[in-house]
Amino acid sequence: MATDSKIDSGDVDDTPLTLRDRFAARKVLLSVCSLIFFVLFFLFGLDWHAALVGFGALAVTVLLAPPDVRLRFPDNADRVSEPDKAKTNVFESILQAIPDPAVLLSASGLIVSFNGKAGAYYLGLRKDSHISVCIRHPEVLEAVSAVASGSEPLTVIFGERVPVERRVEASLARLAPSQTSQQAEVLVLMCLRDLTEQERINQMRSDFIANASHELRTPLASVVGFIETLQGPARDDVEARERFLKIMGDQAARMSRLIDDLLSLSRVEMNVHLLPNTEVDVTETVRYVADTLEPLARESNVKLNLDVPSGPIFVQGDRDELVQVFQNLVQNAIKYGHDGGETRIEVSKTAPVDGQPDKVSVTVADSGPGISAEHIPRLTERFYRVDEGSSRKKGGTGLGLAIVKHVVNRHRGELRITSEKDKGSKFTVLIDEMPGHDNRAAKENVFNAAQ
């Protein structure tokens, strides 16, 4: 009796049952009883009045008997599964309503569920797989275990380099089951927030202020000094006024170039993690740049030689940014080459290596004095100049090669620099060619889209 009492108190649901529920739970027993009375009536001659009264009494007794776990098991299972199903639907609805990527984890780190934004953010998310399949950062995995064990909500900021470089904030909180809940497992809710763009904007703002304050101070001080001179001692000096106004115009133009290059560099840096997705004909782009800079080459007494294929070569990229890259390289070659020298632009395709796609190579070579080996690793740094006086005299801002480097990085390309003293310099940009691409058809598509 003691054993039966323990089973009843531990396993039987005390929720009141309707008569319909009781009948559904005991229909098998009632069917057996009716079969027994049917056999007694036909085979053993039991009076039908007695059989009917006996079956009715037995049926009433069965229906009014206390609940028995074995008799109610099918019905009890149905009654428990409905709240669990409702709870699952509530979890799914909450996850989908969260505006950021969100993942629901078990205490051991298995993925219970996730919303659509998390699935798009991590393509490898799968239910019942471990979260370490997508997020391998040790601090995140330790935070999941700590929160599941009862720790306060935690926030972890971590960096990723694959598939792209980004900074992510993971906020974790424990979802403990209530005392009346059928769900006994502890769950951990992890919400993710991408901090990449925010941090890049903050860095861009900081760099812009630092660079602008440093590089603009000298020309601005020069302009202010000339204005004060023209307002004072040189007020009536026509010759000095003309000379000072020309210098002020040059300094103002220099400040304008600095601001334009800083803004251009900031835009490129902000989008460097996003691969461009349009088709660009490198041959046509290089021809356009050469035609644009031909007047500057003639003015500088530099011969511009172009060696490009007759047909188009397509890469995946941003045409305006690639134009800026090739313009910067060709302008540098013209500015810093010898008077009466030559600037050569060559476009070619390189053979694939280790199963990699063909690469498109654009090389700009000059016949200038060359660059010493110790300067080459730092050429793409902001405001780095081999000869600061000569660079400023020729209108350089010190940002051209920094822009080139970031644009090439955005196109998942490579910039190679080689130079020898008194033998000129060579700048080569390598970008993957679009694989399996019908150049002629692609060119027609680009032309039709432009129309």
N, C-alpha and C positions, 0 to 999 in steps of 0.2 A: 504493500500500500504506500509505503514511504517513497518507493521508487516511482510509482505511478504519479504521485502528487508532484514530485520534482519535474517529471516530464511535462505534466499539464501546465505547471506554473512557468516553465521556461520556454515551451514551444508553442503553446496555444495562443492564438490571437484573441484578445478579450473584446474585440469590437462586436457590438450586438448584430445578430443576423436576422434578416427578414425571413418570413415563411418560405418565400421563393428561393432564398439562398440555401435554407436548410434542405428543401426538397431537391435542389440541384446537387448538393453535396452528398445526399443519401439515396439518390435515385437507383444506384446499383443494388443497395441493400433492400430497398422496397421491391425491386424487380425480383430478387431471389425469394423474398417472403411470399409474393404473389404466386410464384411458380410452385412453392411448397404447398400452399393451400389449394392450388389447382390440382396437384397430384393427389392430395388427400381426398379431395372431393370426388374425382373421377375414378381413382383406382381403389380407394379404401372405403368408399361409401360414406364419407363424412357428410353430415347434414349441411345443406347449403346455408341455412340460417346461422348455424354455428360457425361455418367457414367464413361467412361475411363478417360476422361480429368479431371473430378472432383476428381476421386480417385488419379490420378497422382499428381495433385496440392496439395491435402491434404497430400499425402505421403511425398512430398518434404518439405512441411511446417513442418510436424512432425519431420522429420530427421534433419532439420536445426534449429529447435527451441532451445533456451537456455536450459542448463541442468536443470532438475527438480529433487529434491532429492527423491521424491516418485517414479518417473519413473526409476531413475538410481539406486535405492537402492540395487537390487540384484547384479548388476554389481559392484557397489561401495564396497559392502561387500567383494566380491571376491578380488578386488584390494587392500583392506586393510589387508586381512588375509595373503596374500603372503609375505609382508615384516615382519609381526609378526612371521610367520612360519620360515622365513629365520633367523630372529633374535634368535629365540629359538634354531635353529640348530647351530648357531654360539656359543651361550652360552654353549651348550652341548659339542661342539668340544673343546672350550677353557678349560672347566672343565676337560675333559678327558686328555688333553695335560699337565695339571699341574702335576708335578712329586710327589707332596705330597697330602695327603687327602684334598679335597676342597669341600665346601658346599656353595650353593647359597641360601640366605635367603631373605625373604620379610622384610619390615621395622618393622613388628610386631613379627618377629622371626620364621615365618613359613618356612618350608623347600621347596624351589622351585625346586632345583635339586642338585645333588651331583655326584662326579665321583666314579669309581669303587674302588679306594683305600680308599675313605671315607666309602664306604659301607662295606668294609672288616674290617676297623678299628673300626667302630661302627655298629654292626649287627642290631641295632634297628632303624637305619635311615629309614624313610618313607616320601615320598612326601606328602605335605600338613599337616604333623604333626609338632608340635612345637619342636624347637631344644632342649628345656629343657628335652625332653624325654630321650635324650642321654647325654647331658652335663648340669649338675645341678649347676655348679659353679656360684655363684652370680656375680662375677666380669666379667665373660664371657657374661652373659645375660645383664648386665648393659652396657658393651662395645657395644653389638649389637644395643641397643637402642640409645646410644650416637652417634655412627657412622651413623645410619640411620637418625638422627636428624641434621646431618651436621658437626659432629666433624671430626677432622683430623684422618687418619688411626691410629688404636690402636693395641698394642700387649699385650697379657695377658698370663702369665705363671701360670699354675695351676697343681695340683696333683690329681691323681685318685688312688683309692684302689681296685676298682672292674672293670673288672674281674681280673686284675692283677695290682700291684702297678706300676705306671709310671708317668713321668713328661711330660707335653704337652705344646707346645707354640702355641697359636692361634693368627693369624694376621688377622685383619679385616679392610676392605676398602669399601667405599661407591661407588656404581655405579649409578650415577645420570643420568636420561634420557636426551637426547639432545632435543633442541627446535623443531626439525623436526620429532622427534620420535613419533610413535603411542603409544609406551609404556610409560605410565605416572607414573608408580609405581617405587619408589626408591628401589633398591636392595642392599644387603650387601654380599660381597664375604668374606668367612672365610676360610683361609688356615691353616692347622694343621701340626705341626712338632713334632715328638716324640724325646724328649731330654733324655729319660731314659738311653740309652746306653752311650751317650756322657757324662752325669753326672756321671755315674758309672765308666767310664774309668778315668775321672778326679779325682774322689774320690779314685779309686784304685791306681792311680799314686801318689797321695798325701800320702795315707796310706803307700804305699810301701816305699817311701822315708823316711817318719817319722819312721816307724818301723825298716827299715834296718839301718838307721843311729843310732837309739837307741840301738838295740840289737847286731849289728855287731861291734860296737865301742870297747866293752870290749875284745872279742877274738882277734880282729885285733890289738889292742894295745898290748895284750899279745904276739902275734906272732912277732910284730915289736921289742918289748923289748928283746925277746930271740935271735932274729937275731943280734941285736946290741951287746948283751953279747957274742955270739959266735964269732963275728967279733973282739971283743976286749979282755976283761980279760980271757974268757974261750976258747980262740983260740986253745990252746994246751991241754986243759983238756978233755981227752977222756970220762971220766965218766960223767962229766957235759954235754958234747955234746950229749951223748946218752939220758940222762934224759930230756934235753931241746927239743931234736928232737921229743921225744915221746909226750911231752906236746904240741908242735907246731902241731903235726899231729892230736891230739885230738881237738885242737881249730879250725884247718882248717876243720875237719869233722863237727864240730858244726856249723861253718859258712855255710857249704854246706847244712846241714839239714835246717837251718834257711831260706836260699834262696829258697830251694825246697818247704818248707811249705808255705812261703809267696806267691810264684807263684801259688801254688795249691789253697790257700785260695782266691787269687784274681780271678782266673778262675771261682771258684764256685760262688763268689759274683756277678760276671758279668752276670752269667746265672741263678741267683736264681729265676728270674721271669718266666723262661721257664720250664714248666713241662716236664720231660723226657717222651718219648712215646714208649719205647721198653719193652718187657716182660723179667722179671728177676725172676729166680727160687731162692727164698730166701734160701731154704734148701740146694741146691747145693752150693750157694755162701758161706754160713756159714761153710759148710764142707770144702770148699777150704781154707778159712781163717784159720780154725783150723789145717789143715794139714800143711799149710805154717808156722805157729807159733809154731808147736810142738817142733822143735829143740830149740827155745828160751825158752820155758817152761822147758824143761829138763835141759838146762844150768842154769836156775834160780832156779832149784829144786822146781818147782811148778807143781802140777798135773792139767792137763787140762781135764775137763769132758764135754762131748757133749751130749745134750739131744735134738734131733730133730726128726720130724716125718719121717716115712719111705718114704712117697710120696712127690712130689714137691708141693710147694706153690708159686703162681705167684703174683707179684706186677708189677705195671707200674713204671719203673725207669731206672736208668743208672747203669749197673753192676759194672763198674770200680769205680764209686763214692761210691756205697754201700760196695764194698770190702774195700775201704779206711776207711769208717766209722767203720766197724766191726774190721778191723785191729787196728785202733787207740784205740778202747775200750778194745780189748783183750790185746794189748801191755801194756796199762796202768794198767790193772788188774794184769798182770804178773810182771811188774816192781815194783809196789807199794804194792803188796801182801806180806805176810809173807814168809820167807824162809821155805820151806816144806809145804806151804799152798796149797790152791786149788782155781782154777778159773773155774767157771761153765758157760757154754753157753747154753741157752735154747731158742728154737723156738716153738711158739705156735700160735693159733688163738683165738681171743677174740670174745665174743658174740656181735652182733650188738646192738647199743643203739639208740633209737628214729629214727628208719628207716635208720640209717647210715649203710654203707657197713661193712662187716667183716674186722677186722684189724689184721694184722700180727704183732706179738710181738717178738722181739729179745732182750733177756736180757743177760747181761754180769755181773756176780757177782764175787767179790773177797773176800778173808778172811783177808784183810789188817787191818790197824789201824783205818780205817774209816775217815770221814771228818766232821768237826764241822759244825753245822747248818748255822752259819753266812757266811761260805764260799760258800755254795752250789749255791746261786743265781748268783755268779760271776764266776763260773767255766768255762763258755763258753766265757768269755771275752778274747781278745787277750793278750797274755803274762801274764795272771793272774796265779799265782802259790801259792798253799797253803804253800809249803815249798820250797822256791826258791833254796836253796843250794842243797837239795836232788834231786830236779827236774833236775838241770843242771848236777849234778854228774851222773845221770842215763840217760843222753842224751836227756832230754826233751827240747822242744823249746817253750812251752807255747802256741802253736797254734793248737794242736791236737783236743781239744774239740771245739774250734772255728770252725774248719773245719767240725767237726761232726754236729754242730748246723746248719750251712749253707746248708750242703748237705741234712739234714733232712727237713729243710724248703723248699728246692727246690722240694723235693718229697711230699710236702704238708703233712708231717708227724709230729710226736711229740717226743720230747726227755724228758724222766722222770729220775730224779736222786734222789735216796734215800740213806741215809747212817746213821749209828750210830757209835759213838765213840767205838773203840775196837771190833766192830762187822762187819766190812767190809762195802763195798759200792756196790750199784746195779745201773746199767745204762740200761734203757729200751728204745728201739726205736720202735715206733708204726707207721705203714704205712698201708694204705687201700689196702685190697686184690682186685685183679681184679674181678669185679662182673660178674656173669654168665659165668664163664670161665671153659672150660673143660681142667683140668690140664694135662691129658694124651695127648690129642690132641695137646695142646699148646707145651708140651715138645717135641713131635715128630716134630712139625713145627720148633722149635728152633734148633733141631738137624739137620734137613734137610737143614735149612738155613746155618748152620755152615759148612755143607759138601759142 
